[in-house]
Amino acid sequence: MKIGIERAQRTVSQCGRLLLATWLLFPSIALGQAQVLANPEPATIRPFKAHVPDQVLIDLRRRLAETKWPDQLPGTTWEYGADIKKVRELADYWQKGYDWRAQETRINRFDQFTTEIDGQQIHFIHQRSPRPNAIPLLLIHGWPGSILEFLALIEPLINPTDSHSPAFDVVIPSLPGFGFSGPTTSRGWDPRRMAKALIVLMDRLGYSKYGIQGGDWGSEIARDMAYEAPAHVIGLHLNLLYADPPNPEAVAQMSDSERRRFSYFDREESSFFRIQAAEPQTLAYALTDSPVGWLAWMITRFQLLTDNNGDFLTAVDRDTFLTDVTLYWATGTVASAMRIYREHRLAGGETAPLRRLETPVAYADFPKEVFTSPFSWITQTYNVVQKTEMPRGGHFAALEQPDLLLDDIRKFFAKVDQKQAEIAP
């Protein structure tokens, strides 16, 4: 997730051609089953089904059972980090009650594929609408999110019950280094490189005009796609926006509420960003070896970033949360996913100034999103044609408030002229 800390600081390549005589287990991902040619061409799109080997799940439960627990000071809860009571509660359920296979079945209800772009495997869901005039829509997650954020949106997006609502062909990629895309194997996978890869993906699927929705890193990647391919991106629906201060006096002129939200990365709860941007490899040793360590790291993020009443599980479903945790763990992408922070910094992403973007933008402002720039700054960088102040919800908008997000997406793209790539009168 980049939120600007040190700045102011047509379809599956014609799937019928992919019915091949000889199928092999795709070797570059330890879980999931992709059916491929023995020597596939890089542009080949291959059907995929998620499947974590039994041994991975057995090993996970063993590690959970053998956890060496730290102490916690009497009378404390979240003051020093993840509360041991919540971590123990979820670790016990993860070991004894959580059913990955049921969640795997849920994921496999949707059409999934993999392809190679820029030397990297990219996994994605591609669910087409039965409507012939459906709008192609790319949904991009961030960290510590995944494709799971958007599963509840797929059916209502592709097949709305209201005939007057727009329908969408939905594409949901696992970002390079995340989940079923598997670990990255080369340096430089910053948001801009990811944006270029996703432009290739949409072209490979046959979409010359499409919209994008994103939050967290997905917001920056969506923005970079619009910079790189303005003739193809018809609109951006974003639930997180960064903008530079328009002048030296702008920071001093912020209201108290604007300052509170903009200053998130100056506060202690944003420490994860600094660590992951500085030395993700060091952190990855502990989080890759200890499932409880990884669980605690994720619990703290969700506790701080969701709109909750003191317990993040009031904002996010427990099994969905643990499926997100398990997805990183089982695919071995804990380390590679965190590298996006370091790659972004090394590429100068934290200091490069933003130029004006004319692509139409819808901004869904959820009240408990921990960071945003003042709206007066945003309008000087982005062509905001729709702004919605949401009544509730936090950082994980698609998980926390899917209905609110869905309605806002429909409202925005109902206005978009796909031929002109601009908002219709």
Disulfide bonds with the S-S distance in Angstrom:
none
